[in-house]
Amino acid sequence: MTETSVVEFAPAKLNLALHVTGRRDDGYHLLDSLVCFADHGDRIALSRGGSSLMIDGPFSAGLDAGGDNLCLRAAALTGADAAIRLTKNLPVASGIGGGSADAAAVLRGLARLGHPMPDDTHRLGADVPVCLRSAPARMSGIGEVVVPLPALPTLDLVLVNPGVAVSTPQVFAALDRRDNPPLPPIPAFADATALIAWLRQTRNDLQAPASRIAPVIGQVLQALTHHGAGLARMSGSGATCFGIFDGAAGARAAASDLARRGWWAVATELAQPQIAG
């Protein structure tokens, strides 16, 4: 029997490492990134019929439910009519792929409802192809080259967003250098210690310019390190940062304390991919 309604998870996307390796003639920057997904994110519910979008959740305020919303644009790309309910649990425009993850979740859900997956999902945004899989990958080019990776070791994470919006174009414009070397070869990691050791050889090239634009990012990184993170780094173009902790208890304690500063802070872990293909 064909499903008439489905629910899809839209996990937060994390750039564990992000190198800017060049810029094309059309102005788009070339990236090389190790991407993974957290076990915390938005929720998409879809049902057949109608063509609507309802948004709720802690970060629903101010979101446009009109036709330019990525969820509705994703549905339009398939030609499907569906009633969509987005529960927005992730901060908006925060460097963890929320809008792209939502669009990808709509596409996956519509596929479960019988609508073909479009070939041109990149039209919705550079992060949509990698978010469709929601599994570890090396993402390069402008986001269109996605090479699947083996599962990463379990990581206990704290995600922190200080509530400051950072303009992605402004961050790229503030880069000191755009021709950095690519990531080193990505091995199969035996454990979290090996992964952290590899990450220490890498960077997020957008972290320094974003921190100059929004100095609170540096404060978040210092706070994560002070609370015991083995590695603290900004994700994407910010302002969300992540810390890798040695155990869930330490992550929960750090998140609780950091939230008292008025920051959005959640303890989570690396999602174990459930999505095939």
Secondary structure as GFF3:
##gff-version 3
##sequence-region A 1 277
A	DSSP	beta_strand	5	23	.	.	.	ID=ss1
A	DSSP	beta_strand	29	48	.	.	.	ID=ss2
A	DSSP	beta_strand	52	56	.	.	.	ID=ss3
A	DSSP	alpha_helix	70	78	.	.	.	ID=ss4
A	DSSP	beta_strand	82	87	.	.	.	ID=ss5
A	DSSP	alpha_helix	98	112	.	.	.	ID=ss6
A	DSSP	three_ten_helix	121	124	.	.	.	ID=ss7
A	DSSP	alpha_helix	128	133	.	.	.	ID=ss8
A	DSSP	beta_strand	137	141	.	.	.	ID=ss9
A	DSSP	beta_strand	145	148	.	.	.	ID=ss10
A	DSSP	beta_strand	156	161	.	.	.	ID=ss11
A	DSSP	alpha_helix	168	173	.	.	.	ID=ss12
A	DSSP	alpha_helix	192	199	.	.	.	ID=ss13
A	DSSP	alpha_helix	207	213	.	.	.	ID=ss14
A	DSSP	alpha_helix	216	226	.	.	.	ID=ss15
A	DSSP	beta_strand	231	234	.	.	.	ID=ss16
A	DSSP	beta_strand	241	245	.	.	.	ID=ss17
A	DSSP	alpha_helix	248	259	.	.	.	ID=ss18
A	DSSP	beta_strand	264	269	.	.	.	ID=ss19
###
